[in-house]
Amino acid sequence: MPDSEEDELVDELVRAWVEVHKKSATTVVLLRSIADAAPVATSAIAEALADRTGWEITERGLYRTLRRLRGLGLVTVREEPGHRTGAPRHVYELTGRGDDYLHRIEEAQIT
């Protein structure tokens, strides 16, 4: 198989793997982003995800994931005034459970 065909096949296999595992990986990256910058605003979490992975997440998808993490008791959220406008914004931090979960997941990852 010529190199270009081989590269195309490998690229397709990687794309398929990413789509299958993106939700799980997104959870870990979001938790790590929150842990590294807490307390952190929603917009900064989305930026961190894009910076770390190159993936874009819709606002709806981000809020849905953050709501799920909150429901599991992995993060807390509170409102505080924004730095520039004073408008309320949500800021997130890991709970003790979230910190423990993140560390255990990171320890279990195959590298």
BELBEL-V147679 format. One record per residue. N is the residue number from 1. SS is DSSP state (helix for helix, strand for strand, loop for the rest). PHI is phi in degrees with one decimal (* if undefined). Layout:
BEGIN
n = (N;N)
ss = (SS;SS)
phi = (PHI;PHI)
END
This chain:
BEGIN
n = (1;2;3;4;5;6;7;8;9;10;11;12;13;14;15;16;17;18;19;20;21;22;23;24;25;26;27;28;29;30;31;32;33;34;35;36;37;38;39;40;41;42;43;44;45;46;47;48;49;50;51;52;53;54;55;56;57;58;59;60;61;62;63;64;65;66;67;68;69;70;71;72;73;74;75;76;77;78;79;80;81;82;83;84;85;86;87;88;89;90;91;92;93;94;95;96;97;98;99;100;101;102;103;104;105;106;107;108;109;110;111)
ss = (loop;loop;helix;helix;helix;helix;helix;helix;helix;helix;helix;helix;helix;helix;helix;helix;helix;helix;helix;helix;helix;helix;helix;helix;helix;helix;helix;helix;helix;helix;helix;helix;helix;helix;helix;helix;helix;loop;loop;strand;strand;helix;helix;helix;helix;helix;helix;helix;helix;helix;helix;helix;helix;loop;loop;loop;loop;loop;helix;helix;helix;helix;helix;helix;helix;helix;helix;helix;helix;helix;helix;loop;loop;loop;strand;strand;strand;strand;strand;strand;strand;loop;loop;loop;loop;loop;loop;strand;strand;strand;strand;strand;strand;strand;loop;helix;helix;helix;helix;helix;helix;helix;helix;helix;helix;helix;helix;helix;loop;loop;loop)
phi = (*;-59.1;-53.9;-65.1;-68.2;-63.1;-61.1;-62.8;-64.6;-64.8;-58.0;-66.4;-62.5;-65.7;-57.8;-64.6;-63.2;-59.7;-62.8;-68.5;-102.8;-60.7;-62.1;-64.5;-65.9;-60.9;-58.3;-65.9;-65.5;-63.9;-62.6;-64.0;-63.2;-65.9;-61.0;-72.9;-124.1;-59.6;-72.9;-131.8;-78.4;-54.0;-61.2;-69.3;-66.0;-61.8;-63.3;-63.9;-60.3;-63.9;-63.8;-78.8;-122.2;82.7;-88.1;-101.0;-130.0;-70.6;-58.9;-61.5;-63.7;-64.6;-63.2;-63.0;-67.2;-63.9;-63.2;-63.6;-64.1;-67.1;-61.8;-83.1;77.2;-92.0;-135.7;-115.1;-135.9;-145.4;-95.2;-146.1;-67.5;-66.5;-65.8;-87.4;-102.8;81.5;-66.1;-61.4;-138.0;-88.5;-123.1;-119.4;-143.0;-75.0;-84.8;-57.7;-62.6;-63.5;-64.1;-63.2;-59.0;-59.3;-61.9;-68.0;-64.1;-63.4;-66.0;-84.5;-65.5;-89.3;-118.2)
END
